[in-house]
Amino acid sequence: MARSHKLWIVSLVCLFSVACNGPVQHKKPDPTKGTVTGIVLCADTGKPARFATVTLTAAPKKDAKTDADKDENSGPGDPLPATEATVTDLDGRFRLEAVEPGRYYAFATLEGYLEPKMGIDPTRFGEKASLQERIRNAIDQWKSHLVEVRVSVHSTSEVALQIERAAEITGSVTYDDGSPAIGIFIQIFHKTEKGSLAKVGLSLNSDWDRAVSDSHGHFSVTNLAAGEYTICAKLPYESEDSSFRVFLGNTFRRKNAKTVKVQAGEVSGGADIEIPLSGLHTVAGTVSALADSHALKDAAVRLLYADDREIVREAKALDDGSFSFSYVPEDKYILQVSGAQDPEQKASETDSDNSDSAASKPVPARRYADRETPVTVIGDMDDIQMQLVPVPPEKPPAQ
């Protein structure tokens, strides 16, 4: 994922997550600022939403630029520094003191009810859109669940918020020997307008895993908007992109996964997955230079499906050039190695005793050509040799 892509995801998580603002703080009244009070009700019961989180988000200004927009290397920052948050009481009421004057959007979240980070579709954001454009797009998508608030100096703005019951998908995960699969991460994907399956939400890293199977293998994924989804079971280790996963319908391929449609407030059960214990193999080997067989560490190694080049596993070669993928289903693949290079060596590393400056020049990094090879997995493959040739140095431009 490109750095700019990561930046806007981080910023949007900050937009719709109290966690980005730290713990909720109760501020003292400030006559130079305003106050926001109100109540949150549950649409399905008409009762107060007790201990719901209320978030106040500053409305993005036209042509506004955040630090992340100005400079990708400056870090994600917080594009909405004036955001405030609090929790409702037993009557569903809340109060925010010392709010900076300005225009805001208010919304509330509570377990079992709709929440923006689960309902907003990030695939609707254009790849070339600026950070502010993406934030505005996210707000537009969730506009019907937001209440605009204008805060003035030394005044109180009253807000009435309503939360709507979300959809829920439940099921169980078992192994093919009948035992419950305990502690398995559950990921969820939604069908986009274009018909593809994309990850749900604006969360990062482990937050993609919306549920974990319990001691009986059961799980529940909540807070979903109405739509069509699939779920997958992921082993509780390895990185998100490289882990072994089984999708609904007991398939290893996302494109072959079964889907389930849910309506607002509906609980859909029976999303069961069986994890196989047989027919899975190890694919391992080493990455080295063809000339002298020295190890090429940190090279990117990927296992792709041969038919559509979907990534199945990916990892970095270790210091000795070795790599290993576990639990690989029987299928036809492409093994791909890219980005291999010998690091630049400093003069002190090449010849520490040589005082001749010409002879003590650092040795520049040497890049190696990418390589792919077809692999048919029908059993364990433990000794695949991926030997690479160096990329010819670029010729200096003619004088």
SULJO-V446984 format. One record per residue. RES is the residue in three letters. NEAR is the number of other C-alpha atoms within 12 Angstrom. Layout:
RES | NEAR
RES | NEAR
This chain:
MET | 10
ALA | 11
ARG | 17
SER | 25
HIS | 27
LYS | 25
LEU | 34
TRP | 42
ILE | 39
VAL | 31
SER | 39
LEU | 41
VAL | 36
CYS | 35
LEU | 45
PHE | 43
SER | 38
VAL | 28
ALA | 22
CYS | 27
ASN | 26
GLY | 14
PRO | 14
VAL | 22
GLN | 17
HIS | 17
LYS | 19
LYS | 15
PRO | 20
ASP | 19
PRO | 17
THR | 17
LYS | 24
GLY | 29
THR | 34
VAL | 41
THR | 32
GLY | 33
ILE | 36
VAL | 40
LEU | 34
CYS | 30
ALA | 21
ASP | 19
THR | 14
GLY | 17
LYS | 19
PRO | 27
ALA | 36
ARG | 27
PHE | 23
ALA | 34
THR | 37
VAL | 44
THR | 45
LEU | 47
THR | 40
ALA | 35
ALA | 33
PRO | 29
LYS | 17
LYS | 11
ASP | 12
ALA | 19
LYS | 20
THR | 28
ASP | 23
ALA | 28
ASP | 30
LYS | 19
ASP | 17
GLU | 20
ASN | 14
SER | 15
GLY | 20
PRO | 28
GLY | 29
ASP | 33
PRO | 39
LEU | 36
PRO | 24
ALA | 26
THR | 37
GLU | 41
ALA | 41
THR | 38
VAL | 33
THR | 29
ASP | 21
LEU | 16
ASP | 18
GLY | 32
ARG | 30
PHE | 37
ARG | 35
LEU | 38
GLU | 31
ALA | 31
VAL | 38
GLU | 32
PRO | 27
GLY | 27
ARG | 25
TYR | 32
TYR | 36
ALA | 45
PHE | 45
ALA | 45
THR | 41
LEU | 30
GLU | 25
GLY | 28
TYR | 36
LEU | 37
GLU | 38
PRO | 40
LYS | 36
MET | 42
GLY | 37
ILE | 40
ASP | 36
PRO | 35
THR | 29
ARG | 21
PHE | 26
GLY | 18
GLU | 18
LYS | 15
ALA | 19
SER | 29
LEU | 39
GLN | 34
GLU | 28
ARG | 35
ILE | 44
ARG | 33
ASN | 25
ALA | 37
ILE | 34
ASP | 21
GLN | 22
TRP | 27
LYS | 20
SER | 20
HIS | 28
LEU | 32
VAL | 30
GLU | 26
VAL | 31
ARG | 27
VAL | 33
SER | 24
VAL | 21
HIS | 19
SER | 24
THR | 26
SER | 31
GLU | 24
VAL | 32
ALA | 29
LEU | 37
GLN | 36
ILE | 40
GLU | 35
ARG | 30
ALA | 33
ALA | 33
GLU | 38
ILE | 43
THR | 34
GLY | 34
SER | 37
VAL | 44
THR | 30
TYR | 24
ASP | 16
ASP | 13
GLY | 16
SER | 18
PRO | 24
ALA | 33
ILE | 25
GLY | 24
ILE | 35
PHE | 38
ILE | 46
GLN | 43
ILE | 45
PHE | 39
HIS | 36
LYS | 29
THR | 21
GLU | 14
LYS | 11
GLY | 15
SER | 19
LEU | 29
ALA | 28
LYS | 34
VAL | 37
GLY | 35
LEU | 38
SER | 34
LEU | 24
ASN | 19
SER | 20
ASP | 22
TRP | 29
ASP | 35
ARG | 35
ALA | 33
VAL | 32
SER | 32
ASP | 21
SER | 16
HIS | 19
GLY | 30
HIS | 30
PHE | 38
SER | 33
VAL | 40
THR | 36
ASN | 37
LEU | 41
ALA | 37
ALA | 30
GLY | 33
GLU | 31
TYR | 37
THR | 42
ILE | 50
CYS | 49
ALA | 48
LYS | 38
LEU | 29
PRO | 23
TYR | 18
GLU | 20
SER | 20
GLU | 27
ASP | 24
SER | 28
SER | 28
PHE | 37
ARG | 42
VAL | 39
PHE | 34
LEU | 36
GLY | 26
ASN | 27
THR | 25
PHE | 34
ARG | 28
ARG | 34
LYS | 24
ASN | 18
ALA | 29
LYS | 27
THR | 31
VAL | 30
LYS | 25
VAL | 28
GLN | 22
ALA | 27
GLY | 26
GLU | 26
VAL | 26
SER | 29
GLY | 20
GLY | 20
ALA | 36
ASP | 35
ILE | 37
GLU | 31
ILE | 36
PRO | 28
LEU | 18
SER | 17
GLY | 18
LEU | 23
HIS | 24
THR | 27
VAL | 36
ALA | 33
GLY | 26
THR | 36
VAL | 43
SER | 37
ALA | 30
LEU | 19
ALA | 12
ASP | 13
SER | 17
HIS | 23
ALA | 29
LEU | 39
LYS | 28
ASP | 26
ALA | 37
ALA | 31
VAL | 40
ARG | 37
LEU | 41
LEU | 31
TYR | 29
ALA | 22
ASP | 14
ASP | 15
ARG | 19
GLU | 23
ILE | 27
VAL | 35
ARG | 36
GLU | 33
ALA | 32
LYS | 29
ALA | 31
LEU | 22
ASP | 17
ASP | 19
GLY | 34
SER | 31
PHE | 38
SER | 30
PHE | 35
SER | 30
TYR | 33
VAL | 37
PRO | 33
GLU | 23
ASP | 25
LYS | 23
TYR | 28
ILE | 28
LEU | 40
GLN | 38
VAL | 40
SER | 32
GLY | 28
ALA | 35
GLN | 31
ASP | 27
PRO | 20
GLU | 16
GLN | 18
LYS | 16
ALA | 20
SER | 18
GLU | 15
THR | 18
ASP | 18
SER | 16
ASP | 12
ASN | 14
SER | 13
ASP | 12
SER | 14
ALA | 11
ALA | 16
SER | 18
LYS | 19
PRO | 19
VAL | 18
PRO | 15
ALA | 17
ARG | 23
ARG | 23
TYR | 30
ALA | 26
ASP | 26
ARG | 28
GLU | 25
THR | 23
PRO | 22
VAL | 27
THR | 24
VAL | 30
ILE | 19
GLY | 21
ASP | 23
MET | 25
ASP | 18
ASP | 17
ILE | 29
GLN | 29
MET | 38
GLN | 31
LEU | 34
VAL | 26
PRO | 25
VAL | 20
PRO | 10
PRO | 12
GLU | 10
LYS | 8
PRO | 6
PRO | 5
ALA | 5
GLN | 4
